[in-house]
Amino acid sequence: MAHFRQPQSLAVLSTFLLTVALVTGQAQARTLSYASVYPAGSEADKAVNAWADKLEEYSDGDLTAKVYAMSLLSASEISGGVRDGLADAGYLLTAYFPSEYPHINLLNESAMQVNLYDKDRLNGLGTYAFQGAITEFIFFNCPECLQELEAQNHVYTGNVASSGYGMVCNEPVVEPADMEGLRMRVAGSHWSRWASEFGGSSVSMTISEIREGLSQGVLDCTISSLPEITNLNLTEVVSDVTVDLPGGIYAGSSGASVNQDVWQSLSGDQRRAMLRAGAYLTATTPWRYESTQERALDAVREQGGNVHTASEAFHEATAAFVEKDMDTIVEYYQERYGIERGEEIMTEFSQVLDKWVDLVQGVETVDELADLYYDEIFARVDVSSHGL
């Protein structure tokens, strides 16, 4: 029986077409699903959508993202949902998962140390300094942090942070004695200890439950960043806001936490694009929060509410608490989660934070901040090994 022999020209053509098909398949535009835990139109949602735009821009259209605002996964479902591929990426708030991310939460809970800096040196830029410091530290100084994410099938590609935390309440809180008996929603054990220090009690609930808790009297206050007043539509359920205590920020967030299988399926150029977009998300989230605080306070005033600053005595008592609590955080995480390197981590992190207090001085726009974060942090990440 005669064997058919393909002409050489056809064989070459077939090989060429196969190669083109493979290359085209690899370069084909891909849409990632992103689960946001904030409602559409909130500042956090705007930041995430800006991230999606930058992802498309930096990948030359190779990667796009569809943002699901407060619908695909709730805040308490993000960790498992991204892990299991229900979303390709998401807004991971690690405080909701204390057992899974203790090292990241340890760093986050040290945020009140920003209160101890001289105000003139901070120059109002403490949020950006802490955000840069925690992002750099997670990428390069905390292998345990990356291992925690890897254990949940997540890859760290950017961070998100709030503006400074205040008290959003149904009664005035300006003196230490005003805290007695108040039920306060908190987002970390350090704020819980602070509330207890002054006679309050802490309540743990997700961001989606805060409005109902305040409305029904389950809560007297939420310790939150001030733009959450409008982000979560709280203006009708609060009457008094204290703007300057307890302080600290929330930065324990893998803001574009990517499913590891998805990350590993991307090309090197695509992973680099995600990191560039991640640097922008890391900058634009706190920038939006900081720039919309006054708008949120105006919304409270328009509803007949009152805006307060805490007394000097309350500030002095809080500073004393923060000094003491830096050691308590280490002890707490060692006893509760077995972290052995806590003191070393806190010392090293404070040094990185001190560097960032100086680095952010002079930054005047969100693009300048994003460039600073990218040049100092994200550009140093090796896409041939990170998350692989």
C-alpha positions in Angstrom: 0.0 0.0 0.0 1.4 3.3 -1.0 2.1 6.0 1.7 0.9 9.6 1.1 3.8 12.0 1.5 2.9 15.6 2.2 4.6 18.0 -0.1 7.4 20.0 1.7 5.6 23.3 1.0 2.4 22.1 2.6 4.4 20.8 5.6 6.1 24.2 6.0 2.7 26.0 5.7 1.1 23.7 8.3 3.9 24.4 10.7 3.7 28.1 10.2 -0.1 28.1 10.7 0.2 26.1 13.9 2.8 28.5 15.2 0.7 31.5 14.4 -2.3 29.8 16.1 -0.3 29.2 19.3 1.2 32.7 19.4 -2.3 34.2 18.7 -3.8 32.1 21.5 -1.2 33.3 23.9 -1.6 36.9 23.0 -5.4 36.8 22.9 -7.1 39.4 25.1 -8.2 38.0 28.5 -10.8 39.3 30.9 -10.3 38.7 34.6 -13.1 38.7 37.1 -12.5 40.9 40.1 -14.6 40.7 43.2 -14.9 44.1 45.1 -16.4 44.3 48.6 -17.6 47.9 48.2 -20.7 49.2 46.5 -20.7 50.7 43.0 -19.8 54.4 43.0 -17.9 54.3 46.3 -14.4 55.7 46.4 -13.0 52.2 46.8 -15.0 51.0 43.8 -13.7 54.0 41.8 -10.1 53.0 42.7 -10.6 49.4 41.7 -12.1 50.5 38.3 -9.1 52.8 37.8 -6.9 49.8 38.4 -8.9 47.9 35.7 -8.3 50.8 33.3 -4.6 50.8 34.1 -4.4 47.0 33.7 -5.8 47.3 30.1 -3.5 50.2 29.4 -0.3 48.7 30.7 -1.0 45.3 29.0 -1.8 47.0 25.6 -5.3 45.6 25.8 -4.0 42.1 26.5 -5.6 42.0 29.9 -8.9 43.5 31.0 -10.9 43.1 34.2 -14.6 43.0 34.9 -15.3 44.5 38.4 -18.2 43.0 40.3 -19.1 45.6 43.0 -20.4 44.0 46.2 -22.0 41.1 44.3 -19.7 38.2 43.3 -18.2 37.7 46.7 -18.7 39.3 50.1 -15.9 40.5 52.3 -16.0 37.3 54.3 -16.0 35.2 51.1 -13.1 36.8 49.3 -10.3 34.6 50.6 -11.9 31.3 49.8 -13.6 32.6 46.7 -10.4 33.7 45.0 -8.6 30.6 46.3 -11.2 28.4 44.6 -11.4 30.4 41.4 -14.8 31.8 41.9 -13.1 35.1 41.1 -9.8 35.6 39.3 -8.8 38.4 41.7 -10.4 40.3 44.6 -10.3 42.9 47.4 -8.9 40.8 50.2 -9.3 42.4 53.7 -7.0 40.1 55.8 -8.5 41.2 59.1 -11.5 39.0 58.4 -9.3 36.0 58.3 -7.0 36.2 61.4 -5.9 32.6 61.3 -5.0 32.6 57.6 -3.0 35.9 57.5 -1.5 36.5 61.0 1.8 38.0 59.8 0.0 40.5 57.5 -2.4 41.4 60.3 0.5 41.9 62.7 2.0 44.5 60.4 -1.4 46.2 59.8 -2.1 46.4 63.5 1.0 48.5 64.1 -0.5 51.3 62.1 -1.3 53.4 65.1 2.5 54.0 65.5 2.0 56.7 62.9 0.4 58.7 65.7 3.8 58.9 67.4 5.5 60.8 64.7 6.0 64.5 64.8 3.1 66.1 62.8 5.5 68.5 61.1 7.6 65.7 59.9 4.7 63.7 58.7 3.3 66.7 56.9 -0.1 65.1 56.5 1.4 62.2 54.5 1.5 59.5 57.1 -1.1 57.3 55.2 1.1 57.3 52.1 4.2 56.5 54.1 2.6 53.6 55.9 1.1 52.3 52.7 4.6 52.3 51.0 6.2 50.7 54.0 3.8 47.8 54.4 3.8 47.1 50.6 7.6 47.0 50.4 7.8 44.9 53.6 5.4 42.3 52.4 7.1 42.0 49.0 10.7 41.8 50.3 11.0 41.5 54.1 8.2 39.2 55.1 8.4 35.8 53.4 5.9 34.6 56.0 3.4 37.1 54.6 3.8 35.7 51.0 3.6 32.2 52.3 0.3 32.9 54.0 -1.1 34.1 50.7 0.4 31.2 48.8 -1.2 28.7 51.3 -4.6 30.2 50.2 -3.7 30.1 46.5 -3.4 33.8 46.3 -0.6 36.1 44.8 0.1 39.6 46.1 0.2 42.2 43.4 -0.7 45.4 45.2 -2.0 46.9 48.5 -4.9 49.1 49.5 -5.2 51.4 52.5 -7.7 53.8 54.0 -7.2 57.3 55.3 -6.8 57.8 59.1 -9.4 56.3 61.4 -11.9 58.2 63.4 -15.1 57.5 65.4 -18.4 57.6 63.5 -21.0 57.6 66.2 -24.5 58.3 67.5 -23.2 60.5 70.4 -20.3 62.8 71.0 -17.0 61.3 71.9 -14.3 63.9 72.8 -13.0 62.9 76.2 -11.8 59.5 77.5 -14.8 59.3 79.8 -17.1 59.5 76.8 -16.0 56.0 75.8 -17.5 54.3 78.8 -20.0 51.6 77.8 -19.9 52.3 74.1 -20.3 49.4 71.7 -17.8 50.0 68.9 -17.3 48.1 65.6 -13.6 47.6 65.1 -11.4 46.2 62.3 -8.5 44.9 64.3 -7.5 43.7 67.7 -5.4 46.9 68.3 -8.5 49.1 68.0 -10.4 46.6 70.2 -7.7 47.0 72.9 -7.9 50.8 72.5 -11.6 50.8 73.0 -11.3 48.6 76.1 -8.6 50.8 77.5 -11.1 53.6 77.8 -14.2 51.6 78.9 -15.8 50.7 75.5 -16.5 47.3 74.1 -15.7 46.0 70.7 -18.0 44.4 68.1 -16.7 42.5 65.1 -18.8 42.7 61.9 -18.2 43.1 58.2 -18.4 46.4 56.4 -21.7 45.4 54.8 -23.3 45.1 58.2 -22.2 48.5 59.7 -25.1 50.5 58.5 -27.7 48.1 59.9 -25.8 47.8 63.2 -25.8 51.6 63.7 -29.4 52.0 62.6 -30.7 49.3 64.9 -28.7 50.4 67.9 -26.4 47.3 68.0 -23.5 49.7 67.6 -22.9 53.1 69.1 -19.9 53.8 66.9 -17.8 52.4 64.1 -14.1 53.0 64.2 -13.6 53.6 60.5 -11.9 55.8 57.9 -14.1 58.9 57.4 -14.9 58.4 53.7 -16.7 55.2 54.8 -19.5 57.5 55.9 -20.4 58.1 52.2 -19.0 54.9 50.9 -21.4 52.9 53.1 -24.2 55.5 53.1 -24.0 56.1 56.9 -25.1 59.8 56.9 -28.6 59.0 58.0 -27.7 56.7 60.8 -25.0 58.7 62.6 -25.0 62.0 64.4 -21.5 62.6 65.6 -18.0 62.1 64.1 -14.7 62.4 66.0 -12.1 63.0 63.2 -8.7 62.6 64.9 -8.9 59.5 67.2 -8.1 56.7 67.5 -5.9 57.3 64.4 -4.0 54.6 62.5 -5.1 53.4 59.1 -6.3 50.1 57.7 -3.7 48.7 55.3 -4.0 44.9 55.7 -5.4 44.4 52.3 -4.1 42.5 49.3 -5.9 44.9 47.0 -5.6 42.9 43.8 -5.2 39.5 45.3 -4.8 37.1 42.3 -5.7 33.4 42.1 -2.3 31.7 41.9 -3.4 29.4 39.1 -4.5 32.5 37.1 -1.2 34.3 37.9 0.9 31.3 36.8 -1.0 31.1 33.5 0.0 34.6 32.5 3.0 35.6 30.5 5.8 37.5 32.0 4.7 40.7 30.2 1.1 40.2 31.6 2.4 39.7 35.1 4.5 42.9 34.8 1.4 44.8 33.6 -0.5 43.5 36.7 2.3 44.8 38.9 2.3 48.2 37.2 -1.5 48.4 37.7 -1.0 47.2 41.2 1.3 50.1 42.0 -1.4 52.5 40.7 -4.1 50.8 42.9 -1.7 51.0 45.9 -1.5 54.8 45.3 -5.0 55.7 44.2 -6.9 54.0 47.0 -5.5 56.0 49.9 -5.3 59.1 47.7 -9.0 58.9 47.0 -9.8 58.3 50.7 -7.6 61.2 51.8 -9.1 63.6 49.2 -12.7 62.8 50.0 -12.7 63.0 53.8 -14.0 66.6 53.9 -16.8 65.7 51.5 -17.9 62.9 53.9 -17.9 65.3 56.9 -19.9 67.9 54.9 -22.5 65.1 54.2 -22.8 64.6 58.0 -23.2 68.3 58.6 -25.9 68.5 55.9 -27.9 65.9 57.8 -27.7 67.9 61.0 -24.8 65.9 62.5 -21.8 67.2 64.4 -18.1 66.9 63.8 -15.7 66.9 66.7 -12.0 66.8 67.5 -10.7 64.9 70.6 -9.4 66.7 73.6 -5.7 67.1 74.3 -6.0 64.8 77.3 -7.5 62.1 75.0 -4.6 62.4 72.6 -2.1 62.1 75.3 -3.8 59.1 76.8 -3.9 57.5 73.3 -0.2 58.1 72.7 0.6 56.4 75.9 -1.6 53.4 74.9 0.1 53.2 71.5 3.6 53.1 73.1 2.5 50.2 75.3 0.6 48.4 72.6 3.5 48.0 70.3 4.8 45.3 72.7 1.3 44.0 73.3 0.9 43.3 69.6 4.0 41.1 69.5 2.9 39.2 72.6 -0.7 38.8 71.3 0.4 37.4 68.0 2.9 35.1 69.5 0.4 33.7 72.0 -2.6 33.6 69.7 -1.0 32.6 66.4 2.5 31.3 67.2 4.4 34.1 65.5 8.0 33.8 66.8 9.6 36.5 64.8 7.2 39.3 65.9 9.6 41.5 67.7 12.2 41.3 64.8 9.5 42.0 62.3 8.2 45.0 64.2 11.7 46.5 64.6 12.5 46.0 60.9 9.2 47.4 59.8 9.5 50.5 61.9 12.8 51.2 60.1 11.2 50.8 56.7 8.3 53.1 57.8 10.8 55.7 58.9 12.4 55.7 55.5 9.0 56.0 53.8 8.1 59.0 55.9 10.9 60.9 54.1 10.3 59.3 50.7 6.7 60.5 50.3 7.5 64.1 51.2 7.1 66.3 48.1 4.5 64.0 46.4 1.8 66.2 45.0 -0.3 64.0 42.7 -1.6 60.5 42.6 0.5 59.8 39.5 3.6 60.9 41.3 2.8 58.6 44.2 2.1 55.7 41.9 5.4 56.3 40.1 7.2 56.4 43.5 5.6 53.1 44.6 6.5 51.5 41.3 10.1 52.7 41.1 10.8 51.9 44.8 8.9 48.7 45.1 7.1 47.0 42.2 9.8 47.4 39.6 12.1 45.3 41.9 9.7 42.3 41.9 11.0 39.5 39.7 8.0 38.3 37.6 9.9 35.1 36.7 9.8 33.9 40.3 7.1 35.9 42.3 4.1 33.7 42.9 5.5 30.9 40.8 
